[in-house]
């Protein structure tokens, strides 16, 4: 069960993102299971987290909230979303831990450390094999990938996470969770 607005510390960002999307007809869809991301970040004791698809910062802040000592790198291609997400990180006093990168996800991923991240979250439009490979390369062995929006594109979890030598994976609906082997 998702947290109620009374227990969701970032409920205002969730509602703001939905209003922003309606007003601008853009692709800012917040992953409304933010508490799941916080729980996973805490469970893996994440110190470094990578996210693709920042939107206005809801999920990035939940990831940082769940792992209070973690550094979060989040990637967003829309400059207006980057601006708003950076401001939200300042508002919640997490700009020193949540780093919003502007640019193409594959390009930005290519500049980040390989085998260094404990947790990766994909929440862009639809995952591609190239993006999953890029996230795989950034995760340490035993690192966890949460991949959303599996029902939006031509690739499903069985396609993207099919290599049993690379992943231990489970999908549920539009999301999959996988551990890098």
N, C-alpha and C positions, 0 to 999 in steps of 0.2 A: 504494500500500500504506500503510495507516495505521501510525503509529509504534507500536512495541512499548512496553509499560509502562516498559522501561528507557530509551527515548528520548522518551517523552511526559512533559514536565515536569508535566502536570496529570492524569496517569493516576488519581491518587487521587480527583479530583473526578469523573471519568468513572465509576469504580466506585461511589462514594458516591451519585451521581445515580441510577444504576440500582437500587441498593439502596433508596434513598429512595422511588423510584417504586413499587417492589414492596411496600414496607411501607405506604405511604399511598394507593396506588391513584390517584395523581395523574398529571397530564400532563407531568411533568418528564422529557422525553426528550432526552438530550444529542445534539447533532449530532456523531457519532463521527468526523467528518473534520476535526477541529480543526487538524491540520497543514496541510490545504488552505487553511483560513482564514488561518493564519499566513503561508503562502506568498503568498497573494493580497494580504494587507495589506502585506507587504514589497515585492511586485512593483509595486504602485501607489504606493508611497512614501506611504502614508496618514498624514495628520496628524490627521484627524478621522474617526471611525468611528461609525456608528449601528447598533444591533442591536435587533430586536424578538424577544423570547422568550429571556430570560436563563436560565431554569431555575435551576441552582445555580452558574452562572458559568463553566462549562467553555469554551464558545466565546468568551465575552468576554475571558477571560484569554489564549486562543490568539491572538485578534486583537491584543491589546496586546503580546503576546510577539513577534509577527511585525513589528510596527511600533513599536519601542521609544520613539519620540518622540510617538506618537499619543495623543490623548484619545479615550476610548471612552465613548459614551453607550449604555446598554443598558436596555431597558424590560421590566418583568415585572409581571403583574397579581396574582400570588399573594403575599400578604404574607410567608408563611413562606419561600418561595423567595427573596424579596428579602433577608430577614434572613440567610439562609445564604449567598447570593451576596456580600453586602457583607462578611460575615466572611471568606469565601475571598479576597476582594480584599485585605483586611487581612493575612491569613496569607501571601499571596504578595507583599506589599509593593507592591501596585498600586492601592491605594485612592485615591491622588492622581491616577491616570490613568483608572481605570475607575469611572464614575459610574452606579450602579444606580438607575434611576428606577422608582418604584412607581406603577402606574395603568394605565388603559386606553391601549392603544397609540396610537390615533388622537388622543386628547386630549393625551397627552404629546408626540407628534410635532408637533402644532399649536403647541406652545410652544417648539420648537427652531428654530434658524436655518435659513432656506431657502438652497438653493444653496451649502451650506457643507461638506458631507461628501464625502470621497473614496471611501468604501466603506460600503455598507449590507449588512446580513445579516438576512434574515427567517427565523426558526425558530420561529414560533408554530404553532398547530395547523394551519391551512391559510390560505394567502394569499387575500386578497380584493382586488377591484379598488381599493377605497378605501385599503387598506394599501399596495398597490403605488404608487398615486398619491401617498400621503403620503411614501413613501420617495423616489420620483422627485423630488418637490418639495424634498427636503432635500439631494439629491445635486447636486454641481456638474456642469457639462457635462464629459463624459469620466469621471465617477465610475462606479463599478462596483457593481452589485447582485448579491448571491448570494441566491437565493430557494429555500429548501428546502420540503419537504412538499407538493410540487405534486400528488402522487397522493392526498392525503387529502381534498381538497375538490372542489367541482364545477368549479373553474377550473383549466385546465392552462396551461403556459407559453405555448402558442400563443394562448390567450385573453388572458392577463395582459400579455404582452409583444409583442403582435401589431403595434403601430404602428411601422413602420420609420422614421418620422420622429422617434420618441421613443427607440427602443432598437435596438441591435445585440445580438442575443440568441442563445444556444445552450442547449438543454436536454439533460440527460443523466440519464435516470431520473427520480428525484424532485426533482432540483435543476436550476436554471437559473442561468446567469451572463449578465448583460446590462450593456452600457455605455450610459450616458445620452448621447444625441446633443444 
